[in-house]
Amino acid sequence: MKITILSVGKIKEKYYNDAIDEYVKRLSSYCQLETITLADEKAPENLSKKEEAIVKQKEGEKILSKLNTASYLIALDIKGKQLTSEALADKIENLRVYGTSHITFVIGGSLGLSDEIINKADMKLSFSKMTFPHQLFKVILLEQIYRTFRIIKGEPYHK
């Protein structure tokens, strides 16, 4: 199975990059993993709602240009469905069993994802009602994908 993680915003912190590299290495024996990082748009703290929508739309256009239309698209969205790790593993295994060979997870920039990307998604997934920095969230997502494959393979993992 191929997994693509498409994220907006470069990660500058070495400790996040080290954690990402570790999970990329661990996942190499379970799937073909591709990570694509897109530049975020400048977004000062005090944007109007209209300016925020413009930033998200521009980032959404960048995301659209990189999407594989044959891939099953999972948008990471705070309003999405929350699953346990086991339920996520079941979902990914069911997708594989029924012929899905490519899944793309999309992480938006600091303002989130554009409506166009959210509406295009096959699934909207939330890890929590809390907001996380997108740099940290990439690590959390990779850990959960790794945990998913460990569950699918019946290998031990921390509960």
N, C-alpha and C positions, 0 to 999 in steps of 0.2 A: 504494500500500500504506500502511496505517496501522500505526504502531509506537507502542506505549505503554510507557513506563518507569514502573513503580510501585515506589516506594522508601519505606523506613521511615527516618525520621530527617531532621531539617532540617539543611541545610548552612549553617554560619555563616561559614566562611572565604571571604573575598572572592575569593581566587585560584582556589578550586575553582569558585565561581559564575561567574567570568569565563570559565574554560575550558568549563564547561557551556554558557554562553550562546554561545560561539563555535561549538561543535559543533551546537547547536540551529539556529543560523543556517546553517551549512554543510549540514545535513541537509534544510533546507526545500525545496531543489530536487530532492530524491530521494524524499521520503516525507512523509506527514502525521504529524507527531510530536506526541505528547501526553506530558507528564510529570506525574505525580501523586506528591506527597510527603505521606506520612502521619506523624503524630506518633508518636514512639517512646514506649514505656513506660519508666518509671524503673527502672533496673537497676544498683543499686550493685555494686561489685566482687566482694563475697563472697557471692553468692547460692548457695543450695543448688540441687541439680539440680531439685528440685520447684519451687522459686521461678523458676528459669530457664524451666522448661516452662510455667509460668503466664504469664510475660511473653511468651514466643513465641506462646502460644495467643491471648492478647489482641491481639497485633500481627497474628496470622493472621486473626482475625475482622475486623479493620479492612481487611486486604487483600481478603478474600472479599467484603466489602461494595462494593468498587470494581471487582471483576473483571467483564469482559464475558464471559459464558459462550460466546459465539461465537468468541472470540479464541483463537489458539493460544498456550498458556501455556508460557513458558520460565522455569524457576526457576533462579536463580544459586545454585549449591550446591557447596561444596568437594568433595563426593563425586560430582558430576556428571561427564559425559563431557567430555574435553578435546578441542578441535578446533583446527586451524590456522585462520588468517584465511580462507584459500581454502576450506576445508571449511565454515566458517560461511557464507560467501557462497553456496556450492553449496546448503546446507541451506535458506537463506532463499529463494533463487531457486526451488528445487524446491517449497517450500511455495506460493509465488506461482503457479507454473505449474499446480499441481494445485488451485488455487482458494482458497487461504488469502489473505484480504485484510487480516487484522488479526493482529498478533503482539504479545503482552504479555510483557515481561521484568520479573521481580520480583526486587528486591534487598531482603533482609531487614535488620533492625536489627543492632545490635552482637552479638546472640546467635545470629543466623541466622534461618532460616525455620522455622515450625511444621511438624510432620509432615503436617498436613492440607494445607498448601500444597504441600509437596514431593510428596505422593502424588497431588494433583490435577493437577500439572504434566504437560504433554504431553512435555516434555523437561527434563532436568536438565543444566545446563551449568556447567562449571568452567573458569575461565581459568588456574588454577594450583592446586597443592597448598598454596601459601602463603596466608596470611590477609592481606587488605587492609582498611584502614578503609573503611567503606561510603561515606563522603564521596568518597574518592579513586576508589573502584570505579565510581561513577556516571560519572566522567570517562572512565575506561578503557572502560566499556561503550559510551558514546556514540562514542568514537573508533573502536572496533571496528565499530559499526553503520555509521558513516561510511565506513570502509575497505571494509566489505562491499558497500556500494552502488557505490563506485568500482571494485571488482573486477567486480561484475556488469555494469557499464556499459563495462568494458574501458578505463577511465581509468587514468592512471598513479598509482601509490602507492608508498610506500617499502617495500621488502621487508626 
